[in-house]
Amino acid sequence: MPEATDLAARATGADATKRPPRVVIVHYWLVGVAGGEQVIRSLLNIYPDADVFTLIADAAVARNVCGDRKIVTSYLQKIPGATRIHRKLLPLMPGALENLDLSGYDLIISSESGPAKGVLVPLGATHVCYCHTPMRYLWDQFPEYRRESGMLVRWMMSALIARLRMWDFLSAARVDAFVANSHHVAKRIARYYRRDAVVIAPPVEVDEFGISEKVADYYLITGRHVGYKRIDLAIDACERLGRRLVITGTGPETERLQQRAGKHTLFVGQCSFAELKTHYASARAFLMPGEEDFGIAPVEAMASGRPVLAFAQGGALDTVIDGSTGILFAEQNVEGLCNAILRFEREAHRFDPQAIRNHASAFSRARFEADFKAFVDQRMQGAG
């Protein structure tokens, strides 16, 4: 009888493998549209029947990213103002994730920049984590986030940080395979989780950008105004050299940066996509003085045929080729960026816009979707 039961169970398993796998995508939160949400759009292109789970969702953002799919949220969604204060709910997120019911799914894909990988995975299912970065505010950038927080948040972070780090480390064991968005992030995964990761760069809408026949006399920075982007270095360098600098976007650092800026710096605020494309294509070069995990904006600039002057750390080492698609500088200070700008101006004739755009095409959405699906298919066959 035990042998007969075992054979019956095996037959049932064999039948199950013939049906398409049930797929669920777990994203940390859906409260804005940035690089992580672009990855979700691509994952839904690959797996159009997938369900989407998230901790907290803004209805308009969820509709923008996921269309008319049903979005399953955690119990944190019931907290008044959750979409506005979501980052402050970090201590409650481990329990909320572990209460999400993923029973019946064969493939779990977590999109990790918050704590999404910490879901409890059914026995027999495969869990692939696409990691934009281990949570910066728990690990190497904790001191900076703590300094920028209010008194109550600082106290809570100091009291809970050890417990949250332990949970983040231990929950990495629930992942069968990590995929990192850059070699820099793969190193961070190895450092903080002691896990290996395959590198697949995120999707960039390179086909949406084009080369302009006319280039204006200014340098460009785009994106959210936060401390780690080191926009202050760009302001100081351009003011010292007397070069025009255009800064798009807003953020918690905007007022401080405006007070720092001089007559050569122009803040243009939030731009439409059409305006942003014009800024990219018309700039002399794009400046990236901060260390990014990957950095989608510099790839968009290169898709517009413009060189990138970047600090030689992080994702820039995956995307910028020194002397060909941009300039890499080693010292993250005003002097280092000034030297990079002056070197670029001496060597400007070497940078071919079409060659730069061709390089950026390697980071297209189609390339990401093909590479990611091939990796997951391989993992599922191995699991089978």
C-alpha positions as CSV (number, residue, x, y, z in Angstrom):
1,M,0.0,0.0,0.0
2,P,2.7,2.6,0.7
3,E,4.2,1.9,-2.7
4,A,0.8,2.4,-4.4
5,T,0.2,5.7,-2.5
6,D,3.7,6.9,-3.5
7,L,2.9,6.1,-7.1
8,A,-0.4,7.9,-7.0
9,A,1.3,11.0,-5.5
10,R,3.9,11.0,-8.2
11,A,1.3,10.8,-10.9
12,T,-0.6,13.7,-9.4
13,G,2.7,15.7,-9.3
14,A,3.4,14.8,-12.9
15,D,-0.1,16.1,-14.0
16,A,0.5,19.3,-12.1
17,T,3.7,20.0,-14.0
18,K,1.8,19.9,-17.3
19,R,-0.3,23.0,-16.4
20,P,1.1,26.5,-16.7
21,P,2.6,27.6,-13.4
22,R,0.6,30.0,-11.2
23,V,2.6,33.1,-10.8
24,V,2.5,35.9,-8.3
25,I,4.5,39.1,-8.3
26,V,5.2,40.6,-4.8
27,H,6.2,44.3,-5.0
28,Y,7.2,46.3,-1.9
29,W,4.6,49.1,-2.4
30,L,2.8,50.9,-5.2
31,V,2.7,54.5,-4.2
32,G,4.7,56.1,-7.1
33,V,6.1,55.2,-10.5
34,A,9.9,54.8,-10.7
35,G,12.4,52.2,-11.8
36,G,10.9,49.5,-9.6
37,E,7.5,49.9,-11.1
38,Q,8.9,49.8,-14.6
39,V,10.2,46.3,-13.7
40,I,6.7,45.3,-12.6
41,R,5.4,46.4,-16.0
42,S,7.9,44.2,-17.7
43,L,7.2,41.2,-15.4
44,L,3.5,41.5,-16.2
45,N,4.5,41.5,-19.9
46,I,6.3,38.2,-19.3
47,Y,3.6,36.8,-17.1
48,P,0.3,38.4,-18.2
49,D,-1.8,36.1,-15.9
50,A,0.2,36.8,-12.8
51,D,-1.4,38.2,-9.7
52,V,0.1,41.1,-7.9
53,F,0.6,41.4,-4.1
54,T,1.9,44.5,-2.3
55,L,2.1,46.0,1.2
56,I,0.4,49.3,0.3
57,A,-1.1,50.6,-2.9
58,D,-2.4,53.9,-4.2
59,A,-5.3,53.1,-6.5
60,A,-4.2,55.4,-9.3
61,V,-0.6,54.2,-9.3
62,A,-1.7,50.6,-9.2
63,R,-4.0,51.1,-12.2
64,N,-1.1,52.9,-14.0
65,V,1.4,50.1,-13.4
66,C,-0.8,47.0,-13.4
67,G,-3.8,47.9,-15.5
68,D,-7.1,46.3,-14.5
69,R,-5.5,43.5,-12.6
70,K,-6.7,42.8,-9.0
71,I,-4.1,44.0,-6.5
72,V,-3.9,42.2,-3.2
73,T,-2.7,44.5,-0.3
74,S,-1.6,43.7,3.2
75,Y,-3.4,44.8,6.4
76,L,-1.2,48.0,6.4
77,Q,-3.5,49.3,3.7
78,K,-6.1,49.9,6.4
79,I,-3.9,52.4,8.3
80,P,-5.2,56.0,7.5
81,G,-2.7,57.8,5.3
82,A,-0.7,54.6,4.7
83,T,0.4,55.6,1.1
84,R,1.8,58.9,2.5
85,I,3.6,57.5,5.6
86,H,4.5,54.1,4.1
87,R,8.3,54.3,4.9
88,K,7.5,55.0,8.6
89,L,5.7,51.7,8.8
90,L,8.9,49.6,8.3
91,P,8.7,48.0,11.7
92,L,5.2,46.6,10.9
93,M,6.2,45.3,7.4
94,P,7.7,41.9,8.3
95,G,4.5,40.8,10.0
96,A,2.3,42.2,7.2
97,L,4.4,40.3,4.5
98,E,4.2,37.1,6.4
99,N,0.4,37.3,6.6
100,L,0.1,37.4,2.8
101,D,-1.4,34.1,1.6
102,L,0.6,32.7,-1.3
103,S,-0.8,29.2,-1.1
104,G,-1.4,27.7,-4.5
105,Y,1.3,29.6,-6.4
106,D,4.1,27.8,-8.2
107,L,6.4,30.8,-8.9
108,I,6.8,33.7,-6.6
109,I,8.8,36.7,-8.0
110,S,9.5,39.4,-5.4
111,S,10.6,42.9,-6.4
112,E,12.9,43.9,-3.6
113,S,14.0,47.4,-2.6
114,G,11.8,47.3,0.5
115,P,11.3,44.0,2.4
116,A,9.2,42.2,-0.3
117,K,11.4,39.0,-0.3
118,G,10.2,38.2,3.3
119,V,7.0,36.5,2.2
120,L,6.4,32.9,3.3
121,V,6.6,30.7,0.2
122,P,4.5,27.5,-0.2
123,L,6.4,24.2,-0.1
124,G,7.4,23.2,-3.7
125,A,7.1,26.7,-5.1
126,T,10.1,28.6,-6.6
127,H,11.0,32.0,-5.2
128,V,13.0,34.4,-7.5
129,C,13.9,37.8,-6.0
130,Y,14.7,40.7,-8.4
131,C,16.7,42.9,-6.1
132,H,17.0,46.6,-6.9
133,T,19.0,46.9,-3.7
134,P,19.1,45.5,-0.2
135,M,17.3,48.1,2.0
136,R,19.7,51.1,2.1
137,Y,18.1,52.5,5.2
138,L,18.8,49.3,7.1
139,W,22.4,48.9,6.0
140,D,25.2,51.1,4.6
141,Q,23.1,54.3,4.4
142,F,21.4,54.0,7.8
143,P,23.3,56.9,9.4
144,E,22.3,59.3,6.6
145,Y,18.6,58.2,6.7
146,R,18.7,58.6,10.5
147,R,20.1,62.1,10.3
148,E,17.4,63.2,7.8
149,S,14.5,61.8,9.9
150,G,12.5,63.5,12.7
151,M,13.2,63.0,16.4
152,L,10.5,60.3,16.8
153,V,11.6,58.3,13.7
154,R,15.3,58.6,14.8
155,W,14.4,57.1,18.2
156,M,12.4,54.3,16.7
157,M,15.0,53.4,14.1
158,S,17.8,53.3,16.7
159,A,15.7,51.1,19.0
160,L,14.6,48.6,16.2
161,I,17.5,48.6,13.8
162,A,19.2,45.4,15.1
163,R,15.9,43.4,15.0
164,L,15.0,44.6,11.5
165,R,18.5,43.8,10.2
166,M,18.3,40.3,11.6
167,W,14.9,39.7,10.0
168,D,16.1,41.1,6.7
169,F,19.2,38.8,6.8
170,L,17.2,35.7,7.8
171,S,14.4,36.3,5.3
172,A,17.0,36.1,2.4
173,A,17.1,32.4,3.1
174,R,13.5,32.2,1.8
175,V,14.7,33.1,-1.7
176,D,15.7,30.3,-4.1
177,A,17.6,32.6,-6.6
178,F,18.6,36.3,-6.4
179,V,18.8,38.5,-9.5
180,A,20.5,41.8,-9.1
181,N,20.1,44.9,-11.2
182,S,23.8,45.6,-11.3
183,H,27.2,44.2,-10.2
184,H,27.2,46.8,-7.4
185,V,23.9,45.4,-6.0
186,A,25.2,41.8,-6.4
187,K,28.1,42.8,-4.2
188,R,25.7,44.3,-1.6
189,I,23.6,41.1,-1.7
190,A,26.8,39.1,-1.0
191,R,27.8,41.4,1.8
192,Y,24.5,41.7,3.7
193,Y,22.8,38.4,2.8
194,R,25.7,36.1,2.0
195,R,24.1,35.0,-1.2
196,D,25.2,35.0,-4.9
197,A,23.2,36.8,-7.5
198,V,22.9,36.8,-11.3
199,V,23.0,40.3,-12.8
200,I,20.2,41.4,-15.2
201,A,20.0,45.1,-15.8
202,P,16.5,46.6,-15.4
203,P,14.4,47.7,-18.4
204,V,14.9,51.2,-19.8
205,E,12.6,52.7,-22.4
206,V,15.5,53.6,-24.7
207,D,13.3,53.7,-27.8
208,E,11.4,56.7,-26.3
209,F,14.5,58.9,-26.6
210,G,16.2,60.4,-29.6
211,I,19.2,62.4,-30.7
212,S,18.8,66.2,-31.2
213,E,20.6,68.0,-34.0
214,K,21.3,71.0,-31.7
215,V,23.0,70.8,-28.3
216,A,22.7,73.7,-25.9
217,D,25.3,75.1,-23.5
218,Y,24.3,73.5,-20.2
219,Y,24.8,70.4,-18.1
220,L,21.9,68.4,-16.7
221,I,20.8,66.6,-13.5
222,T,17.4,64.9,-13.2
223,G,15.6,62.9,-10.5
224,R,14.5,63.2,-6.9
225,H,16.5,65.7,-4.7
226,V,17.9,63.4,-2.0
227,G,21.2,63.5,-0.2
228,Y,22.9,60.4,-1.7
229,K,22.6,61.8,-5.3
230,R,25.1,64.6,-4.3
231,I,23.5,67.3,-6.4
232,D,25.3,69.7,-4.2
233,L,28.6,68.7,-5.8
234,A,27.2,69.4,-9.3
235,I,26.0,72.9,-8.2
236,D,29.4,73.7,-6.6
237,A,31.4,72.4,-9.6
238,C,29.3,74.3,-12.2
239,E,29.3,77.5,-10.1
240,R,33.1,77.3,-9.7
241,L,33.7,76.7,-13.5
242,G,31.0,79.2,-14.6
243,R,29.0,76.5,-16.4
244,R,25.2,76.4,-16.7
245,L,23.5,73.6,-14.8
246,V,19.8,72.6,-15.3
247,I,18.2,70.6,-12.5
248,T,14.8,69.0,-12.9
249,G,12.6,67.4,-10.3
250,T,12.0,68.1,-6.6
251,G,12.6,66.4,-3.3
252,P,13.3,66.9,0.4
253,E,16.7,68.6,-0.5
254,T,15.2,71.1,-2.9
255,E,15.1,74.1,-0.6
256,R,18.6,73.5,0.7
257,L,20.0,73.1,-2.8
258,Q,18.3,76.3,-4.0
259,Q,19.9,78.2,-1.2
260,R,23.3,76.8,-2.2
261,A,22.9,77.6,-5.9
262,G,24.3,80.7,-7.7
263,K,23.5,82.4,-10.9
264,H,24.6,79.5,-13.1
265,T,22.1,77.0,-11.7
266,L,18.5,76.8,-12.9
267,F,15.8,74.7,-11.2
268,V,13.0,73.8,-13.5
269,G,10.9,71.6,-11.2
270,Q,8.8,68.6,-12.2
271,C,8.8,68.2,-16.0
272,S,6.5,66.4,-18.4
273,F,8.0,63.5,-20.2
274,A,8.3,65.5,-23.4
275,E,10.1,68.3,-21.6
276,L,12.4,65.8,-20.0
277,K,13.3,64.2,-23.3
278,T,14.2,67.7,-24.7
279,H,16.4,68.4,-21.7
280,Y,18.3,65.1,-22.1
281,A,18.8,65.6,-25.9
282,S,19.9,69.2,-25.6
283,A,22.4,69.0,-22.7
284,R,26.1,69.0,-23.3
285,A,26.3,66.1,-20.9
286,F,24.5,64.4,-18.0
287,L,26.1,64.7,-14.5
288,M,25.9,61.8,-12.0
289,P,28.0,62.7,-8.9
290,G,26.2,60.3,-6.6
291,E,26.5,56.6,-6.2
292,E,23.5,54.8,-7.7
293,D,22.6,51.2,-7.4
294,F,21.9,51.1,-11.1
295,G,20.9,54.5,-12.4
296,I,18.2,54.7,-15.1
297,A,18.5,58.4,-15.8
298,P,22.1,58.2,-17.2
299,V,21.0,55.4,-19.5
300,E,18.1,57.6,-20.7
301,A,20.7,60.4,-21.3
302,M,22.8,58.0,-23.3
303,A,19.7,56.9,-25.3
304,S,19.5,60.6,-26.2
305,G,23.0,60.5,-27.5
306,R,24.5,62.5,-24.6
307,P,27.6,61.5,-22.6
308,V,27.5,60.9,-18.9
309,L,30.0,62.3,-16.4
310,A,29.7,59.9,-13.4
311,F,31.3,59.0,-10.1
312,A,33.2,55.8,-10.7
313,Q,31.2,53.6,-8.2
314,G,28.0,51.7,-8.2
315,G,25.8,51.2,-11.2
316,A,27.8,53.6,-13.3
317,L,30.5,51.0,-13.7
318,D,27.9,48.8,-15.5
319,T,26.6,51.5,-17.9
320,V,29.2,54.2,-18.6
321,I,32.3,53.4,-20.7
322,D,35.0,55.9,-19.8
323,G,36.2,57.8,-22.9
324,S,33.5,56.3,-25.1
325,T,30.0,57.0,-23.6
326,G,31.1,59.3,-20.9
327,I,33.7,60.2,-18.2
328,L,34.2,58.3,-14.9
329,F,35.9,60.3,-12.1
330,A,37.3,58.6,-9.0
331,E,37.1,61.4,-6.3
332,Q,33.6,62.2,-5.1
333,N,34.2,65.8,-4.5
334,V,34.0,69.2,-6.3
335,E,37.5,68.9,-7.5
336,G,36.9,65.5,-9.0
337,L,33.8,66.6,-10.9
338,C,35.4,69.9,-12.1
339,N,38.3,67.8,-13.5
340,A,35.8,65.5,-15.2
341,I,33.9,68.5,-16.8
342,L,37.2,70.0,-18.0
343,R,38.4,66.7,-19.4
344,F,35.1,66.2,-21.2
345,E,35.3,69.6,-22.8
346,R,38.8,68.9,-24.0
347,E,37.8,65.5,-25.5
348,A,34.2,66.4,-26.6
349,H,35.0,65.6,-30.3
350,R,35.6,61.9,-29.3
351,F,31.9,61.3,-28.2
352,D,29.7,60.2,-31.0
353,P,26.0,60.6,-30.2
354,Q,24.9,57.6,-32.4
355,A,27.5,55.3,-30.8
356,I,26.4,56.4,-27.3
357,R,22.8,55.7,-28.2
358,N,23.7,52.3,-29.6
359,H,25.4,51.4,-26.4
360,A,22.2,52.4,-24.4
361,S,20.1,50.0,-26.5
362,A,21.7,47.1,-24.6
363,F,19.5,48.1,-21.7
364,S,16.1,48.0,-23.5
365,R,12.9,46.6,-22.1
366,A,12.9,43.8,-24.7
367,R,16.4,42.7,-23.6
368,F,15.4,42.6,-19.9
369,E,12.2,40.6,-20.6
370,A,14.1,38.0,-22.7
371,D,16.9,37.6,-20.2
372,F,14.7,37.4,-17.1
373,K,12.3,34.9,-18.6
374,A,15.2,32.7,-19.8
375,F,16.7,32.8,-16.3
376,V,13.4,31.9,-14.6
377,D,12.6,29.2,-17.1
378,Q,16.0,27.6,-16.3
379,R,15.4,27.8,-12.6
380,M,11.9,26.3,-12.9
381,Q,13.2,23.4,-15.0
382,G,15.9,22.8,-12.4
383,A,13.3,22.8,-9.6
384,G,11.1,20.4,-11.6
